[in-house]
């Protein structure tokens, strides 16, 4: 006789504002839809309640907010948040069946030390490989002595966890090559767009409100690594062939951050395109699909390095899900997931090729429509219900019992 599917008590732990982390929300809400009880320990932004129920998920915000700064500031936040979560979980050690920690940092998984000692399943979700992220920040290699402590905490964290989930297969293969994790204790759970939110039927692509405008849309973090300067630098090259071109930026900012934004404004002023750069406040996740539907093209233009080459921005799958044509820097992760007739690609720094692609999208609207339609293949191949099924199969294997799996279809 087969055991009836069980329900779980799961705690998600993330050093981020819950509302702004699409990956964590996707896990938590899918588990809640499947009938599991989900708590989240997260940062607390100004004006937010300490506890709130959101779409069936109980969000507990701890007394720490996020501020960008130097390495010491990051280290303080990471350590203090890990201690806060560890203290919280100490008194809830037997409450949960699963504690699911999300990096960065990797060592946040040690907040679940006491639940692990009580035999609970502890997962580490690797959004980014930390050694590569810091190699990117400091422009060095993973073999540099300064990166050794980060590699050590990665090894300890991966080994401590019952299993690891990686945001891309490239990340998983990198960890396997470093022998920080075993193949049978790791899976890749792709950053798939939430098509219950990014719904092309509810928000069909319409393009800019003004017919004489051509809108490049960038959403996300603004820093040199993320390459938003390339979107500004291309404007003088493209303006003659695309007269109505403008760049709209919804930047993800934290308290104390602002220098990268000022640098972008200064660059636009120097190039004589300040009137074509529109920097707007960050958008709540629920408002992003409508903003995407009014864009001519979505852009992902990072400067290539060891981390960027293997990291997939979630905004790319979201643009694709919304039928928005995408132009992106050619990276190994992009070429492994998309054909060049699905996403327009150019080499990092090749502004002439970037301008040519923009001009073609403007001159041949059918070219952009064909590209968006072909890119739907990615959304079908990486539908969230398939990714979530792999995650649930891992939990069943670790817990050695069948689980309730029903989830809203993407």
N, C-alpha and C positions, 0 to 999 in steps of 0.2 A: 504493500500500500504506500503510495506517494504522500509525503508530508504536505500539508497545506502551505501555500506561500506565506512566509512570515513578514511582519512589519518590523522596521528598524527604528532605533533612536540614534540619530546621527548629529554630531557637532562639527560644523565647519569653522575653521579658524583662519582668519585672513588679516594681514596687515594692510588694510585698505578700507575705504568707505564702501560699505556693502552695495549701496545703490549704484555706484559707478563701476563695479567690477562685473562685467557681463558673464565671464566664465563661472565665477562663483555663484552668481544668481541662477545661471542655467542649471547647474548641478542641484542647487538647493530647491528650486521650484519644481524641477522634474521629480525629485525624490518626494516632495510634498504631494504632487499630483498622483504619484504611485501609492500614496497612503502612508508614507513614512513620516515620522516626527523629526523635524529638523530645527536645530538651534544654530545660530551663527554668532561667533565672537568677532567683532570688528572694531575699527577705529570710530571715534565719535566726532563728527563735524559740528561746527558751531550751529546752534539752533535745533539740533536733532535730539529727540528723546532718548533716554537711556535704554528703553526697551520699546519695541514696536513689532506688530505682526504685519508682514507684507506678503500677500499672495500665499498664505499658508505657512510662511516661514517666520519663526520667532527670532528677531534680530536683537542681540544684546550688544550695546555699544559701550566699550570700555573707555575710561577717562584719559584718552590720548588722541591728539589730532596730528595730522601729517603736515610737516613743513619740509620744503626742500632746502638743502644746505650742503655742507661739506661732508667728508667721510665720517667725521666724528658725530655729526648730527644724525646721519643714517644709523650708525652703530648704536647710538643712544636709543633711538626709536626702536630699533630691532630688538635690542636686549630688554628694554623696559616692557615692550609689548609682550615679548615671550614670557617674561616673569609674571605679568598681569594675567595672561591666559593660563599659565601654569598654576597660579594661585587659584583661579576660578575652577579649573579642572580638578585640582586637588580635592575639592569638596564635592565634585560630581563624578568621581572616578568610576563609580559603578552605574552611573545613570545611563551612559551611552554604550551602544554596541560598537559604534565606529566613530573615531575622531579623524577628520579629514582636514589636514593642514595644507595651506597653499603658500608656496614661496613667492616673492622673496620675503625674508631670508629662508634658506633651507633649514637652519637650526630652529626655526619656529616649531618644527615637528617635535622638539624635545619638551614643549609645553604639555605634551601628552604622555610624559614619562610615567606618571602614576597610573593612568588608565592602562598603559602598556604593561606595567607590572601586574595589573589585575587581569591580564589576558585579553584585553580589548584589541580589536583591529585598529591599527593606526596607519593611515595613508598619507603620503606626501605627494602633493600635486605640483609638478614642476612647470610653472608658466614660462620660466626662462632658466637657462643654465647659468648659474651665478658666476663661475670663473670667466665665461665668455663675456658676460655683461660688464664685469670690471676690467677685463682686457680692453673692451671697447671704450670704456670711460677714460682709462689711463693710457690708451694707445700702446699696449704692450702685448706679449704673448702669454699663453697659458703656462709656459715653462719659466716665466720670470719669478724669482724668489718672492717678490711681493704678492704674487697670486697664490703661493703655496698654502697660506692659512685658509684661503677661501676654498681651495681644493680639498683641504683636510676636513673642513666643516661639511663640505658637500659629501665626501665619502662617509663620514660618521652619520650624517643625516639620512642618506639613502640606505645605509646598512641598518640603522635603527628602525626605520619604517617597516611595517609588515609588507608593504608593496608601494611602488611609485607609479603615478600616472603622469605622462609627459604630454605637453601641448602639441608636439609634432613628433613624427617618427624620426626625424633628423635628430631631435634632442635625445630621444631614447637610444638611438644608435651611438651617439656621442658618449652617453653615460655607460653603455655596454662596453665601448672601446676602452674607457677608463677603468672598467671593472668596479664601478661603484654600486652596481645593481645587477641582479641576476635576471636572465631573460624570462624565467617563469614567474618572477615577482615584479613584472613591469608591463605596462601597456601604453599605447598612445591613444589619447582622447583628443581628437582634432578640435580646434577652435571653430566650431561651426556656428553660423548665424542662427539666431533664434527667429525662425520664420513665422512664429506666432506673433512676434512683434515686428520683424522686418518682412512685412507682408506686401508683396507687390500688387495684390488685388485691392487691398485697403488703401494703399498709397501708390497708385500707378505713377510711373515716371512721366513727368510733364515738362521738365526743363525749366529754365528761368522764367520768372513772372513777366519780365520785359523781353520781348522778342529780339531786341537788338543787343542783348547781353549774352555773354558766354562765360559761365561760372565754373571755375575750378574750385572744388571743395576739399579742404583739409580738416580732419577732425583728429584730435589727439594731442600728445605731448609735443611741445616745442623745445627743441634743443639742437645743437649742431649735429649730433648723431642722427637725428630724425630728418635732417635734410630739407626742412621747409624753406631754407634760403634758396634752394634750386627752383622752387615755385615762384619766388620773387625774381630771381635772376633771369628766368625765361621770359618774363613779361615784355621787356623791350624787344626781344627777338621775335616774339609772336604778335605784337600789337599791330604791326602793319598789315598782316594777313588776317588777323582776327581783331577787328577794331573795337568790339565790345567786350574784350576779355577782361576779367577781374578775378582776383583770388580772394575767396572767403575762408577765413580761418576761425574755427571754434576751438580754442586752445584749452587743454586740460591744465589748469594752474592750481598751485597750492599756496597757502599763506607764506609770505616771505619770498615768493618767486616773482620775477619780472624782468630780469636782465636779458634773457633770450628774446622776449617780446620787444624790448626797446631796441635791441640789435637788429631785429627784422624791420622795425619802423625806420631806423637810421639807414639801413640798406635800401629800402624802397625810396627814401628821400634822395639818396645819392644817385640812384639809377633813374630818377625822374618818373617813378611809377607809383608814388604814394597815393594818388587818387584811384589806383586800381587795386589797392590792398585794403580789404575790409576785415579788421580783427574784431571778433564778437565774443561775448561771454560763452563759457562752456554750456552745452545743452544737457538737460536731463535726458536719460536714455530713452524715455518714451517719446521725446520730441525729435530724436535723430532721424527716424524713417521719413517724416514729412520734409525735413531739411534736405535729405538725400534726393528725394523725388524732384526737387527744384534745381538740382545741379546739372550742368552740362557734362561734367566728368569728375570722377573721384580720383584723387592722387595719393600715391604712396612713394615718396622720393628720398629714402634715407641714403646717407653716405655709407658706402660699403665697408664693412669690417668683419672680424671673425664672428661676432654675435649677429649682426644684421643679416649676414649671408644665410643663416639658418633659422631666423625668426620670422614668423608670419604675423603680421598685424591683423587683428580681428576685423579691422575696418575694411579690409579687402573682401573677405567673405560677405560682410554686410552690404557693401556697395553692390557686389555681384547678385546677392539675393534680391536687391531692390531694382535690378535691371539698369543700373547706372554704369556706363562705360568706365573702365579703369585704366589709368596710365601709371606705370610703376618702374622703378629701377630694377634692372635685371639682376636677380640674386639666385643662388642655387635653389633655395626653397621655392621661389616663385616659378622657376622653370620646371621644377619637379611636379608642381601641382597644376600649372596652367599652360596651355598652348599659346603661341604668340598671336593666334587669331581669336583668342578669348580675352586676353589682357594685352594692351599695347605696352611693350617694354623697350627700355633704352639703357645704355650703360651709364653708371654713376658719373656725373660731370659732363655728359654729352648733351649740352643744352640745345645744340642745333637739332639733334634727333628728337629731343623733347618738343621743341617748337614745331618741327615738321608734323609730329603726331597730333598736336593741338590744332594746327592749321587744317589737317585732313579731316579731323572730327568736325570742325566748323564748316568746311566746304562740302563734305559728304556726310550728311546726317545718317544716311543709310549704312555707312561704314560703322558708326557707333552702335546703331541698332543691331547689326549683324553680330558685332563683337559681344554685346550684352546677351543676346539670345544664345550664342554658343557657350558663353560662360555659365549658363544655367546648368550645364553638365556637372560642374563642380558642386553646386548646391544639392543636386540629386545624389551624387556619389558620396557626399559627406553629410547626409541628412542627420540631424541631431538624434533621432530615434535610434539610428544605427550606432552612433558613438556611445549613446547612453546604454544601449544593450551590452556593449563590450564592458563598460564600467560595472554594470550590474552582474555580469558573468564573473568578473574578478571578485566582487564581494561575495557572491555565492560560493566561489571556490575557497576563499579565505575563511568564511563563516561555516562552510560545509552544511548549508541548508538552502532550500529554494526560497526566493524572495518575490514579493509583489513587484511587478515590473511595468504595469500600465503607465504610459506617459503620453501627454498630448502630442499629437503628430505635428511635425514641422510643416 
